[in-house]
Amino acid sequence: MASIKTQVIDRRVDDFISGLEHEQRRLDAEVLQRLFSDITQLPALMWGQSIVGYGVYHYQTTDNKTQQFMRTGFSPRKQNLAVYIMAGFSKHAELLSQLGKHTVGKSCLYINKLTDVDLAVLEQLILASWAEMNSRYPH
């Protein structure tokens, strides 16, 4: 298995966010940056060119190589906001039903804009995932 392509890069998160062309994406990214920083109590790092990540965990691949990835984060994409709930959604059906307009992938929560969702519920979802990742992968 090849190493994971998305790695931490030397780019300031504030520069990335302030450089977002779409005003609503920029404003939403600023809100998410504060929310994730408050929850994780960690500095944000750029993972690749467009992912703002918090924390790191190490895991073993099927070929016994150790990889690292962020514990949580977000990406203000052109088409939507992607929120990375690395613990997955299997335990969060009730929160998702209260969240508002969204779609999900394996560990990605897709939101068009933050006004489409209940921020308090989003915070609970991020907190729950953060706690689960810290339990699965102790520091």
PyMOL commands that set and color helices and strands:
alter all, ss='L'
color gray80, all
select helices_A, chain A and resi 13-18+23-40+93-99+114-116+119-136
alter helices_A, ss='H'
color red, helices_A
select strands_A, chain A and resi 8-9+45-47+51-60+66-76+81-85+103-104+108-111
alter strands_A, ss='S'
color yellow, strands_A
deselect
rebuild
show_as cartoon
